[in-house]
Amino acid sequence: MKRILSWVALFAIVLLPVSTAGRVPAKKAKKGQSTTQVIFTGEIAKKVIGYAGPTPLNITVENGRITKIEVLENQESPQYLKRAVNKVIPQFEGKTIDEALNLDADIATGATYSSEALIKNIKMGLESKKSSAKTSLSEKKTTKKGARKRK
């Protein structure tokens, strides 16, 4: 009997962390605390092509406002990408998600493809965050309505 219990305990110790690894609950911000989320657009906007290829981004959103947009490794020409980044990114930083999604951003002259790719990446990333927030809210509503109390 002791042998079986030790195997069960060992099994629980080893597999419990593995089975819950993908299910990390989102932290709810308490009043006065900030919420920060980084949106990686590499998978979301992998078909958005600049002049020389995809231009993945990390978009940092704190308390519903865009605080930082970081351009990740890409194949764009550095001189054109720099021109596009200097023109496009400042237009989005400091905006709320809704303001950014409705923004008709200017593009950099001479770096049109890179500018358009940055704008599409930003908007697709923000749209995915917004739609995932709506989905999680609707899931919460349906579970509360349809849930039955256990006795």
N, CA, C and O of each residue as an XYZ file, in Angstrom:
604
protein
N       0.818     -1.197      0.000
C       0.000      0.000      0.000
C       0.860      1.258      0.000
O       0.574      2.218     -0.715
N       1.938      1.239      0.827
C       2.829      2.394      0.870
C       3.477      2.625     -0.489
O       3.698      3.762     -0.905
N       3.773      1.535     -1.161
C       4.411      1.635     -2.479
C       3.473      2.326     -3.481
O       3.917      3.164     -4.266
N       2.208      1.987     -3.457
C       1.225      2.580     -4.363
C       1.061      4.070     -4.054
O       1.020      4.901     -4.960
N       0.970      4.392     -2.769
C       0.841      5.796     -2.383
C       2.058      6.615     -2.792
O       1.925      7.765     -3.211
N       3.234      6.028     -2.672
C       4.441      6.770     -3.071
C       4.464      6.991     -4.581
O       4.900      8.045     -5.044
N       4.001      6.011     -5.348
C       3.937      6.186     -6.804
C       2.914      7.257     -7.185
O       3.167      8.068     -8.077
N       1.785      7.262     -6.527
C       0.752      8.267     -6.790
C       1.273      9.656     -6.449
O       1.061     10.602     -7.207
N       1.952      9.785     -5.317
C       2.510     11.076     -4.910
C       3.566     11.543     -5.905
O       3.581     12.711     -6.291
N       4.445     10.641     -6.321
C       5.476     10.988     -7.294
C       4.852     11.405     -8.622
O       5.270     12.382     -9.243
N       3.855     10.654     -9.040
C       3.153     10.955    -10.280
C       2.516     12.347    -10.216
O       2.606     13.115    -11.174
N       1.873     12.670     -9.093
C       1.226     13.979     -8.926
C       2.248     15.104     -8.911
O       2.005     16.170     -9.478
N       3.381     14.879     -8.274
C       4.421     15.915     -8.202
C       5.003     16.199     -9.579
O       5.276     17.351     -9.918
N       5.191     15.154    -10.366
C       5.813     15.314    -11.683
C       4.835     15.865    -12.708
O       5.194     16.766    -13.467
N       3.621     15.358    -12.755
C       2.696     15.729    -13.822
C       1.809     16.919    -13.516
O       1.330     17.559    -14.452
N       1.570     17.246    -12.284
C       0.705     18.380    -11.965
C       1.240     19.690    -12.540
O       0.472     20.423    -13.162
N       2.532     20.021    -12.360
C       3.026     21.270    -12.960
C       2.956     21.258    -14.478
O       2.726     22.304    -15.086
N       3.147     20.106    -15.106
C       3.109     20.017    -16.564
C       1.694     20.242    -17.078
O       1.501     20.937    -18.075
N       0.699     19.658    -16.405
C      -0.672     19.771    -16.897
C      -1.250     21.167    -16.708
O      -2.158     21.558    -17.442
N      -0.745     21.925    -15.739
C      -1.276     23.270    -15.510
C      -0.403     24.352    -16.126
O      -0.709     25.536    -15.982
N       0.674     23.983    -16.808
C       1.601     24.982    -17.345
C       0.947     25.893    -18.376
O       1.247     27.087    -18.404
N       0.070     25.374    -19.217
C      -0.552     26.187    -20.254
C      -1.752     26.976    -19.770
O      -2.300     27.785    -20.518
N      -2.166     26.758    -18.547
C      -3.373     27.390    -18.033
C      -3.053     28.423    -16.965
O      -3.486     28.298    -15.820
N      -2.316     29.409    -17.333
C      -2.003     30.463    -16.371
C      -3.108     31.498    -16.433
O      -3.303     32.126    -17.474
N      -3.837     31.690    -15.341
C      -4.942     32.645    -15.375
C      -4.437     34.073    -15.497
O      -3.385     34.429    -14.965
N      -5.206     34.878    -16.206
C      -4.845     36.284    -16.352
C      -5.021     36.969    -15.011
O      -6.004     36.747    -14.306
N      -4.060     37.800    -14.675
C      -4.134     38.511    -13.409
C      -5.049     39.707    -13.568
O      -4.940     40.478    -14.522
N      -5.943     39.841    -12.624
C      -6.818     40.999    -12.628
C      -6.136     42.098    -11.846
O      -5.587     41.862    -10.769
N      -6.172     43.271    -12.377
C      -5.540     44.395    -11.695
C      -6.439     44.890    -10.580
O      -7.640     45.092    -10.757
N      -5.830     45.075     -9.448
C      -6.564     45.679     -8.345
C      -6.528     47.180     -8.543
O      -5.728     47.699     -9.321
N      -7.383     47.853     -7.847
C      -7.451     49.302     -7.974
C      -6.082     49.897     -7.662
O      -5.498     49.611     -6.617
N      -5.580     50.716     -8.562
C      -4.292     51.353     -8.365
C      -3.132     50.585     -8.978
O      -2.037     51.133     -9.103
N      -3.344     49.311     -9.370
C      -2.285     48.536     -9.995
C      -2.368     48.688    -11.511
O      -3.438     48.923    -12.073
N      -1.225     48.548    -12.149
C      -1.228     48.649    -13.601
C      -1.276     47.265    -14.225
O      -0.786     46.292    -13.652
N      -1.879     47.192    -15.415
C      -1.888     45.956    -16.179
C      -1.045     46.184    -17.417
O      -1.222     47.171    -18.131
N      -0.135     45.273    -17.665
C       0.744     45.387    -18.825
C       0.626     44.118    -19.644
O       0.645     43.009    -19.110
N       0.504     44.300    -20.953
C       0.456     43.169    -21.856
C       1.316     43.484    -23.069
O       1.285     44.600    -23.587
N       2.080     42.501    -23.519
C       2.887     42.650    -24.721
C       2.270     41.768    -25.795
O       2.080     40.567    -25.603
N       1.963     42.385    -26.926
C       1.354     41.667    -28.049
C       2.439     41.419    -29.089
O       3.040     42.365    -29.598
N       2.691     40.153    -29.406
C       3.652     39.770    -30.429
C       2.888     39.566    -31.730
O       1.975     38.741    -31.789
N       3.251     40.310    -32.775
C       2.498     40.230    -34.032
C       3.101     39.258    -35.042
O       2.616     39.163    -36.170
N       4.142     38.542    -34.655
C       4.800     37.616    -35.582
C       3.867     36.567    -36.137
O       3.910     36.279    -37.333
N       3.026     35.988    -35.304
C       2.072     34.970    -35.757
C       0.780     35.591    -36.264
O       0.190     35.114    -37.235
N       0.349     36.643    -35.611
C      -0.922     37.291    -35.959
C      -0.871     37.867    -37.371
O      -1.805     37.702    -38.155
N       0.229     38.542    -37.682
C       0.345     39.245    -38.962
C       1.488     38.687    -39.810
O       2.216     39.442    -40.454
N       1.640     37.365    -39.806
C       2.758     36.775    -40.544
C       2.638     36.948    -42.061
O       3.630     36.811    -42.776
N       1.451     37.243    -42.551
C       1.275     37.445    -43.995
C       1.404     38.906    -44.407
O       1.321     39.231    -45.591
N       1.609     39.791    -43.422
C       1.806     41.211    -43.734
C       3.275     41.387    -44.129
O       4.184     41.162    -43.330
N       3.476     41.791    -45.373
C       4.824     41.886    -45.924
C       5.173     43.347    -46.197
O       4.399     44.082    -46.810
N       6.354     43.749    -45.730
C       6.873     45.076    -46.049
C       7.535     45.007    -47.412
O       7.067     44.276    -48.284
N       8.607     45.746    -47.614
C       9.290     45.713    -48.899
C      10.058     44.399    -49.075
O      10.091     43.835    -50.168
N      10.680     43.914    -47.982
C      11.545     42.737    -48.091
C      11.065     41.539    -47.276
O      11.765     40.530    -47.207
N       9.900     41.626    -46.663
C       9.414     40.489    -45.880
C       8.582     40.936    -44.690
O       8.237     42.112    -44.572
N       8.260     39.996    -43.807
C       7.458     40.315    -42.619
C       8.193     41.265    -41.672
O       9.422     41.264    -41.608
N       7.439     42.061    -40.952
C       8.010     42.996    -39.974
C       7.311     42.807    -38.630
O       6.421     43.582    -38.279
N       7.711     41.778    -37.875
C       7.051     41.507    -36.596
C       7.330     42.591    -35.554
O       8.376     43.241    -35.572
N       6.375     42.766    -34.655
C       6.471     43.793    -33.625
C       6.111     43.221    -32.263
O       5.435     42.197    -32.161
N       6.569     43.892    -31.231
C       6.065     43.709    -29.874
C       5.390     45.010    -29.504
O       6.027     46.064    -29.503
N       4.105     44.949    -29.188
C       3.342     46.135    -28.806
C       3.040     46.022    -27.315
O       2.384     45.077    -26.878
N       3.517     46.982    -26.545
C       3.279     46.980    -25.105
C       2.085     47.876    -24.799
O       2.056     49.050    -25.169
N       1.104     47.298    -24.115
C      -0.104     48.029    -23.731
C      -0.165     48.031    -22.206
O      -0.179     46.974    -21.575
N      -0.201     49.216    -21.627
C      -0.316     49.364    -20.172
C      -1.571     50.162    -19.862
O      -1.765     51.268    -20.365
N      -2.408     49.586    -19.033
C      -3.659     50.236    -18.628
C      -4.470     50.731    -19.819
O      -5.063     51.809    -19.766
N      -4.496     49.945    -20.895
C      -5.307     50.289    -22.061
C      -4.665     51.267    -23.032
O      -5.289     51.641    -24.024
N      -3.428     51.689    -22.769
C      -2.724     52.624    -23.665
C      -1.449     51.982    -24.199
O      -0.776     51.221    -23.504
N      -1.136     52.308    -25.445
C       0.079     51.797    -26.070
C       1.253     52.605    -25.528
O       1.307     53.824    -25.686
N       2.186     51.914    -24.891
C       3.334     52.618    -24.308
C       4.609     52.423    -25.113
O       5.507     53.264    -25.074
N       4.690     51.317    -25.841
C       5.922     51.045    -26.582
C       5.621     50.110    -27.742
O       4.846     49.162    -27.610
N       6.249     50.392    -28.885
C       6.171     49.492    -30.028
C       7.604     49.215    -30.456
O       8.352     50.122    -30.820
N       7.963     47.949    -30.403
C       9.332     47.536    -30.698
C       9.347     46.716    -31.983
O       8.599     45.748    -32.114
N      10.195     47.103    -32.926
C      10.334     46.364    -34.178
C      11.330     45.234    -33.943
O      12.441     45.461    -33.466
N      10.922     44.026    -34.279
C      11.771     42.854    -34.080
C      12.566     42.541    -35.342
O      12.447     43.239    -36.348
N      13.366     41.502    -35.282
C      14.237     41.128    -36.399
C      13.433     40.958    -37.683
O      12.389     40.306    -37.694
N      13.935     41.555    -38.768
C      13.238     41.508    -40.049
C      14.239     41.654    -41.185
O      15.441     41.774    -40.945
N      13.751     41.646    -42.414
C      14.604     41.711    -43.593
C      14.558     43.064    -44.303
O      15.123     43.217    -45.385
N      13.893     44.035    -43.703
C      13.782     45.356    -44.324
C      15.144     46.048    -44.380
O      16.023     45.769    -43.566
N      15.309     46.949    -45.345
C      16.525     47.761    -45.420
C      16.543     48.703    -44.222
O      15.576     49.431    -44.002
N      17.616     48.703    -43.446
C      17.653     49.512    -42.230
C      17.325     50.990    -42.438
O      16.628     51.592    -41.621
N      17.827     51.578    -43.532
C      17.585     53.008    -43.747
C      16.110     53.308    -43.992
O      15.605     54.326    -43.520
N      15.414     52.444    -44.720
C      13.995     52.667    -45.001
C      13.139     52.326    -43.779
O      12.162     53.012    -43.477
N      13.522     51.262    -43.090
C      12.779     50.888    -41.901
C      12.885     51.983    -40.842
O      11.900     52.301    -40.175
N      14.052     52.546    -40.689
C      14.237     53.619    -39.702
C      13.339     54.808    -40.040
O      12.732     55.414    -39.157
N      13.269     55.125    -41.310
C      12.413     56.229    -41.756
C      10.946     55.930    -41.444
O      10.214     56.801    -40.972
N      10.528     54.702    -41.709
C       9.136     54.302    -41.446
C       8.840     54.284    -39.948
O       7.792     54.759    -39.510
N       9.754     53.742    -39.179
C       9.566     53.669    -37.725
C       9.450     55.066    -37.127
O       8.572     55.320    -36.303
N      10.330     55.965    -37.538
C      10.318     57.334    -36.993
C       9.036     58.091    -37.342
O       8.639     59.000    -36.612
N       8.393     57.734    -38.434
C       7.162     58.403    -38.836
C       5.914     57.727    -38.255
O       5.002     58.409    -37.786
N       5.874     56.397    -38.283
C       4.651     55.666    -37.944
C       4.479     55.451    -36.440
O       3.422     55.764    -35.892
N       5.479     54.935    -35.782
C       5.356     54.514    -34.377
C       4.912     55.646    -33.449
O       4.025     55.420    -32.626
N       5.483     56.854    -33.537
C       5.039     57.918    -32.621
C       3.560     58.269    -32.745
O       2.971     58.794    -31.800
N       2.959     57.990    -33.888
C       1.538     58.282    -34.067
C       0.658     57.366    -33.220
O      -0.463     57.733    -32.869
N       1.164     56.173    -32.889
C       0.380     55.196    -32.136
C       0.673     55.219    -30.637
O      -0.211     54.927    -29.832
N       1.887     55.558    -30.260
C       2.248     55.531    -28.844
C       1.449     56.564    -28.060
O       1.293     57.706    -28.491
N       0.950     56.148    -26.911
C       0.147     57.020    -26.067
C      -1.342     56.941    -26.344
O      -2.139     57.488    -25.582
N      -1.729     56.277    -27.408
C      -3.143     56.156    -27.772
C      -3.771     54.949    -27.077
O      -3.082     53.995    -26.716
N      -5.087     55.008    -26.898
C      -5.811     53.831    -26.429
C      -5.950     52.877    -27.610
O      -5.672     53.241    -28.752
N      -6.377     51.669    -27.325
C      -6.541     50.685    -28.397
C      -7.569     51.152    -29.415
O      -7.343     51.034    -30.620
N      -8.698     51.683    -28.945
C      -9.733     52.162    -29.866
C      -9.236     53.339    -30.704
O      -9.499     53.407    -31.904
N      -8.519     54.262    -30.071
C      -7.979     55.412    -30.820
C      -7.004     54.937    -31.891
O      -7.021     55.436    -33.016
N      -6.153     53.974    -31.542
C      -5.167     53.470    -32.497
C      -5.824     52.728    -33.647
O      -5.398     52.855    -34.794
N      -6.860     51.954    -33.347
C      -7.549     51.222    -34.413
C      -8.272     52.160    -35.380
O      -8.428     51.830    -36.556
N      -8.707     53.304    -34.907
C      -9.406     54.270    -35.755
C      -8.475     55.304    -36.374
O      -8.921     56.159    -37.140
N      -7.192     55.237    -36.051
C      -6.222     56.217    -36.535
C      -5.931     56.016    -38.024
O      -5.668     54.899    -38.470
N      -5.981     57.100    -38.775
C      -5.580     57.085    -40.184
C      -4.143     57.596    -40.217
O      -3.899     58.783    -40.436
N      -3.201     56.690    -39.997
C      -1.797     57.067    -39.813
C      -1.139     57.496    -41.118
O      -1.443     56.981    -42.194
N      -0.223     58.459    -40.986
C       0.581     58.904    -42.124
C       1.709     57.915    -42.353
O       2.187     57.269    -41.421
N       2.134     57.804    -43.629
C       3.254     56.932    -43.953
C       4.472     57.774    -44.293
O       4.359     58.950    -44.640
N       5.630     57.157    -44.187
C       6.880     57.855    -44.477
C       7.128     57.875    -45.983
O       7.061     56.840    -46.646
N       7.407     59.037    -46.503
C       7.722     59.164    -47.920
C       9.020     58.418    -48.206
O      10.014     58.590    -47.500
N       9.002     57.598    -49.236
C      10.195     56.834    -49.595
C      10.280     55.495    -48.885
O      11.146     54.681    -49.208
N       9.400     55.251    -47.926
C       9.373     53.969    -47.208
C       7.921     53.507    -47.090
O       7.452     53.121    -46.020
N       7.235     53.561    -48.216
C       5.805     53.271    -48.239
C       5.491     51.850    -47.805
O       4.638     51.650    -46.940
N       6.162     50.849    -48.388
C       5.855     49.456    -48.067
C       6.152     49.145    -46.601
O       5.369     48.468    -45.934
N       7.267     49.635    -46.109
C       7.626     49.404    -44.707
C       6.625     50.090    -43.781
O       6.214     49.512    -42.775
N       6.234     51.316    -44.114
C       5.257     52.045    -43.302
C       3.920     51.325    -43.261
O       3.326     51.162    -42.196
N       3.452     50.896    -44.422
C       2.167     50.199    -44.489
C       2.207     48.885    -43.715
O       1.227     48.512    -43.070
N       3.342     48.182    -43.777
C       3.480     46.928    -43.035
C       3.437     47.187    -41.533
O       2.808     46.429    -40.795
N       4.090     48.239    -41.074
C       4.065     48.573    -39.646
C       2.641     48.887    -39.191
O       2.193     48.401    -38.152
N       1.937     49.697    -39.969
C       0.572     50.086    -39.622
C      -0.338     48.859    -39.563
O      -1.116     48.708    -38.621
N      -0.242     47.978    -40.572
C      -1.081     46.776    -40.586
C      -0.757     45.857    -39.412
O      -1.659     45.289    -38.798
N       0.537     45.711    -39.100
C       0.944     44.887    -37.964
C       0.363     45.417    -36.663
O      -0.179     44.657    -35.860
N       0.477     46.718    -36.461
C      -0.035     47.339    -35.238
C      -1.537     47.119    -35.125
O      -2.032     46.698    -34.080
N      -2.250     47.404    -36.193
C      -3.713     47.295    -36.142
C      -4.170     45.848    -35.988
O      -5.135     45.586    -35.271
N      -3.500     44.908    -36.641
C      -3.882     43.502    -36.496
C      -3.596     43.008    -35.079
O      -4.389     42.258    -34.510
N      -2.472     43.422    -34.515
C      -2.140     43.031    -33.141
C      -3.143     43.568    -32.149
O      -3.596     42.846    -31.261
N      -3.494     44.843    -32.296
C      -4.457     45.462    -31.384
C      -5.852     44.874    -31.561
O      -6.580     44.686    -30.587
N      -6.218     44.587    -32.792
C      -7.521     43.987    -33.063
C      -7.613     42.600    -32.420
O      -8.656     42.228    -31.882
N      -6.520     41.842    -32.478
C      -6.539     40.509    -31.857
C      -6.676     40.622    -30.345
O      -7.356     39.804    -29.725
N      -6.047     41.611    -29.750
C      -6.168     41.815    -28.300
C      -7.592     42.212    -27.948
O      -8.166     41.720    -26.976
N      -8.151     43.099    -28.743
C      -9.512     43.571    -28.480
C     -10.511     42.428    -28.634
O     -11.410     42.280    -27.806
N     -10.367     41.624    -29.677
C     -11.306     40.520    -29.883
C     -11.126     39.436    -28.829
O     -12.107     38.803    -28.437
N      -9.904     39.203    -28.357
C      -9.710     38.201    -27.305
C     -10.294     38.688    -25.991
O     -10.778     37.880    -25.198
N     -10.259     39.981    -25.744
C     -10.866     40.533    -24.535
C     -12.382     40.378    -24.593
O     -13.013     40.057    -23.585
N     -12.971     40.605    -25.771
C     -14.420     40.428    -25.926
C     -14.797     38.965    -25.740
O     -15.805     38.664    -25.101
N     -14.003     38.056    -26.288
C     -14.279     36.629    -26.179
C     -14.246     36.194    -24.729
O     -15.137     35.474    -24.279
N     -13.233     36.620    -23.992
C     -13.145     36.196    -22.598
C     -14.295     36.766    -21.779
O     -14.771     36.107    -20.854
N     -14.753     37.973    -22.097
C     -15.900     38.535    -21.384
C     -17.169     37.752    -21.688
O     -17.954     37.472    -20.782
N     -17.381     37.393    -22.965
C     -18.591     36.652    -23.317
C     -18.547     35.249    -22.739
O     -19.591     34.703    -22.383
N     -17.347     34.641    -22.634
C     -17.239     33.325    -22.014
C     -17.618     33.402    -20.545
O     -18.306     32.519    -20.033
N     -17.173     34.454    -19.861
C     -17.506     34.618    -18.457
C     -19.014     34.765    -18.281
O     -19.591     34.182    -17.363
N     -19.653     35.536    -19.151
C     -21.090     35.750    -19.040
C     -21.842     34.445    -19.241
O     -22.764     34.150    -18.481
N     -21.471     33.647    -20.254
C     -22.189     32.413    -20.526
C     -21.963     31.389    -19.429
O     -22.880     30.643    -19.087
N     -20.774     31.336    -18.875
C     -20.550     30.369    -17.803
C     -21.337     30.745    -16.565
O     -21.852     29.865    -15.875
N     -21.441     32.024    -16.267
C     -22.196     32.426    -15.098
C     -23.676     32.131    -15.281
O     -24.340     31.670    -14.353
N     -24.198     32.398    -16.484
C     -25.619     32.166    -16.738
C     -25.952     30.691    -16.733
O     -26.910     30.260    -16.091
N     -25.154     29.917    -17.455
C     -25.467     28.507    -17.653
C     -24.979     27.609    -16.534
O     -25.297     26.419    -16.525
N     -24.228     28.133    -15.603
C     -23.671     27.285    -14.551
C     -24.742     26.944    -13.510
O     -25.612     27.750    -13.184
N     -24.636     25.733    -13.016
C     -25.552     25.303    -11.953
C     -24.762     25.190    -10.665
O     -23.573     24.874    -10.659
N     -25.447     25.452     -9.600
C     -24.796     25.332     -8.301
C     -24.680     23.865     -7.928
O     -25.593     23.068     -8.146
N     -23.523     23.532     -7.357
C     -23.317     22.171     -6.870
C     -23.805     22.074     -5.440
O     -23.760     23.039     -4.677
N     -24.259     20.920     -5.106
C     -24.730     20.695     -3.726
C     -23.661     20.061     -2.885
O     -23.880     19.800     -1.702
